[in-house]
């Protein structure tokens, strides 16, 4: 009998010593005891975004349906579903004749003819999984807010920067990306060009592309992305915006505040149809 394995671990669990590999080993051992052949393993890393998680979940369901796999192996209920929508999809799948979902650590196997007590156990665990997810989101939001208050941008990516953990700290600190492929020098030049010349965004992106500023596919930085960068106070090192509110920053800037202000003035003049003074 063929089976598919689904593994997921959160960042917090990763920090506590849990890993995808240990989860995978547990499920492979279970498959061997049950004489299941593992056709494919689906893994959601701790760094995965919500979109990545949903994509992997959907890929798993599509794969087992296409390949007539009737056994899905999961460590626990909260590994495969943390939303009611996912729970409904699992319910629909396990209600197909012959399909089984094995929650190894929960000691629970669901199928079309599951006992009412097993279904009740599933329903309860789904609710707790959703509560866990909601609580995690709430705690993450609180942590991000506190991080912002202390001057550290809580977001995930800024061109020209990277995050490091200093002196074993769990908190990531934003520092300039000093790699040879860093966007930082190009961003500085883009600010200076827009502040001190009459060149348009379209022209600036072409100029910088000719000088070496490229996306991974070799194409120029999109005009809309360039505009976002030039309007972002993060690059001054003095402040940043998070959830619609402005906070003081503690990271190093790559553009002088006066240059940033001149760029914003030019955007404002353009919005109001005012020609810049020569």
BELPEVEN-V957947 format. One record per residue. N is the residue number from 1. RES is the residue in one small letter. OMEGA is omega as a letter, one per 30 degrees, with the letter a starting at -180 (none if undefined). Layout:
<<N	RES	OMEGA> <N	RES	OMEGA>>
This chain:
<<1	x	a> <2	x	l> <3	x	l> <4	x	a> <5	x	l> <6	x	a> <7	x	l> <8	x	l> <9	x	a> <10	x	l> <11	x	a> <12	x	l> <13	x	l> <14	x	l> <15	x	a> <16	x	l> <17	x	l> <18	x	a> <19	x	l> <20	x	a> <21	x	l> <22	x	l> <23	x	l> <24	x	l> <25	x	l> <26	x	a> <27	x	l> <28	x	l> <29	x	l> <30	x	l> <31	x	l> <32	x	l> <33	x	a> <34	x	a> <35	x	l> <36	x	l> <37	x	a> <38	x	a> <39	x	a> <40	x	l> <41	x	l> <42	x	a> <43	x	l> <44	x	a> <45	x	a> <46	x	a> <47	x	a> <48	x	l> <49	x	l> <50	x	l> <51	x	l> <52	x	l> <53	x	a> <54	x	l> <55	x	l> <56	x	l> <57	x	l> <58	x	l> <59	x	l> <60	x	l> <61	x	l> <62	x	a> <63	x	a> <64	x	l> <65	x	a> <66	x	a> <67	x	l> <68	x	l> <69	x	a> <70	x	l> <71	x	l> <72	x	a> <73	x	a> <74	x	l> <75	x	a> <76	x	a> <77	x	a> <78	x	l> <79	x	a> <80	x	a> <81	x	l> <82	x	l> <83	x	l> <84	x	l> <85	x	l> <86	x	l> <87	x	l> <88	x	l> <89	x	l> <90	x	l> <91	x	l> <92	x	a> <93	x	a> <94	x	l> <95	x	l> <96	x	a> <97	x	l> <98	x	a> <99	x	a> <100	x	l> <101	x	a> <102	x	l> <103	x	a> <104	x	a> <105	x	l> <106	x	a> <107	x	a> <108	x	l> <109	x	a> <110	x	l> <111	x	a> <112	x	a> <113	x	l> <114	x	l> <115	x	a> <116	x	l> <117	x	l> <118	x	l> <119	x	l> <120	x	l> <121	x	l> <122	x	a> <123	x	a> <124	x	a> <125	x	l> <126	x	l> <127	x	l> <128	x	l> <129	x	l> <130	x	l> <131	x	l> <132	x	a> <133	x	l> <134	x	l> <135	x	l> <136	x	l> <137	x	l> <138	x	l> <139	x	l> <140	x	l> <141	x	l> <142	x	a> <143	x	l> <144	x	l> <145	x	l> <146	x	l> <147	x	l> <148	x	l> <149	x	l> <150	x	l> <151	x	a> <152	x	a> <153	x	a> <154	x	a> <155	x	a> <156	x	a> <157	x	l> <158	x	l> <159	x	l> <160	x	a> <161	x	l> <162	x	l> <163	x	l> <164	x	l> <165	x	a> <166	x	l> <167	x	l> <168	x	a> <169	x	l> <170	x	a> <171	x	l> <172	x	l> <173	x	l> <174	x	l> <175	x	l> <176	x	l> <177	x	a> <178	x	l> <179	x	a> <180	x	a> <181	x	a> <182	x	l> <183	x	a> <184	x	a> <185	x	a> <186	x	l> <187	x	l> <188	x	a> <189	x	l> <190	x	l> <191	x	a> <192	x	l> <193	x	a> <194	x	a> <195	x	a> <196	x	l> <197	x	l> <198	x	a> <199	x	l> <200	x	l> <201	x	a> <202	x	a> <203	x	a> <204	x	a> <205	x	l> <206	x	l> <207	x	a> <208	x	l> <209	x	l> <210	x	l> <211	x	l> <212	x	a> <213	x	a> <214	x	l> <215	x	a> <216	x	l> <217	x	l> <218	x	a> <219	x	l> <220	x	l> <221	x	a> <222	x	a> <223	x	a> <224	x	l> <225	x	l> <226	x	l> <227	x	l> <228	x	a> <229	x	a> <230	x	l> <231	x	a> <232	x	a> <233	x	l> <234	x	a> <235	x	l> <236	x	a> <237	x	a> <238	x	a> <239	x	l> <240	x	l> <241	x	l> <242	x	a> <243	x	l> <244	x	a> <245	x	a> <246	x	a> <247	x	l> <248	x	a> <249	x	l> <250	x	a> <251	x	l> <252	x	l> <253	x	l> <254	x	l> <255	x	l> <256	x	l> <257	x	a> <258	x	l> <259	x	l> <260	x	a> <261	x	l> <262	x	l> <263	x	a> <264	x	l> <265	x	l> <266	x	l> <267	x	a> <268	x	l> <269	x	l> <270	x	l> <271	x	a> <272	x	l> <273	x	a> <274	x	l> <275	x	a> <276	x	l> <277	x	l> <278	x	none>>
